[in-house]
């Protein structure tokens, strides 16, 4: 399943690398694509994504998941 989230606070390559790493480590996540310009993160999972877990790691990394885009 492919799900896109709106994420605030991303502005650089380091942001992209950090979010790709922390979201990619979650169970069931097989792909992460960060669009800095659009402020979106697209997550590919085998089934329904765990929105709460994704929001938690995004928050812990210093960004804000504002919802599904």
C-alpha positions in Angstrom: 0.0 0.0 0.0 1.3 3.5 -0.8 0.4 6.3 1.6 1.4 9.9 1.4 1.8 12.1 4.5 2.2 15.9 4.8 5.2 16.6 7.0 6.2 20.1 8.2 9.7 21.2 9.0 11.7 19.5 6.2 14.1 21.7 4.3 17.3 19.9 3.3 19.0 16.7 2.3 19.7 15.9 5.9 16.0 16.1 6.6 15.4 13.7 3.7 18.0 11.2 4.9 16.8 11.3 8.5 13.2 10.7 7.6 14.0 8.0 5.1 16.0 6.2 7.8 13.7 6.4 10.7 10.5 5.6 8.8 12.3 2.9 6.8 13.2 1.1 10.0 9.5 0.5 11.0 8.1 -3.0 10.6 6.2 -3.5 7.3 7.8 -0.4 5.6 9.3 -1.4 2.2 9.9 2.1 0.8 10.1 5.8 1.7 10.2 8.7 -0.7 10.7 12.2 0.7 9.5 15.2 -1.4 11.1 18.2 0.2 9.6 20.8 -2.2 6.1 19.4 -1.7 6.4 18.7 2.0 5.3 15.1 1.5 6.6 11.7 2.5 5.3 8.7 0.6 5.5 5.4 2.5 5.1 2.0 0.9 4.0 -0.9 3.2 2.9 -4.5 2.7 -0.5 -3.7 4.3 -2.3 -0.8 6.1 0.4 1.6 7.5 0.7 2.2 11.2 -0.1 6.0 11.2 0.6 6.3 14.9 4.1 4.7 14.6 5.0 6.8 11.6 3.9 10.0 13.4 5.9 9.0 16.4 9.2 8.5 14.6 8.7 11.6 12.5 8.0 13.6 15.7 11.1 12.1 17.5 13.2 13.1 14.5 12.1 16.8 15.0 9.4 17.1 12.3 5.6 17.3 12.4 3.4 14.8 10.5 0.2 16.9 9.8 -1.9 14.1 8.3 -2.3 12.1 5.2 -1.8 14.2 2.1 
